[in-house]
Amino acid sequence: MKYGIVIEKAANNYAAYVPDLPGCIATGESLEETEEAIKQAIQFHIEGLLEDGLPIPEPNTVLLYVEAAIS
C-alpha cells in the first residue's frame, strides 16, 4: 500500500506523519533520513495493528499543493 506522508521542517530536524495512520510519526536530520524513518514507522505501525487484530486503514488522503495569491 502507498500512504501519503507529510514532512515538516522543524528548527533542527524534519518530522513526518501519516494522516491515514493516526499516531504514526517519525523524525530525522535530513529529508532522506526522515523518509526512511517514516517508511519503517509505517511498517511497524501496520504490524502492531495486525497483532492487535485491528483493521489496516486504506490510504485515502489526497495531497495537493495550491497557489495562494498574496496581496
Secondary structure, 3 states (H helix, E strand, C coil): CCCCCEEEECCCCEEEECCCCCCCEEEECCHHHHHHHHHHHHHHHHHHHHHCCCCCCCCCCCCCCCCCCCC
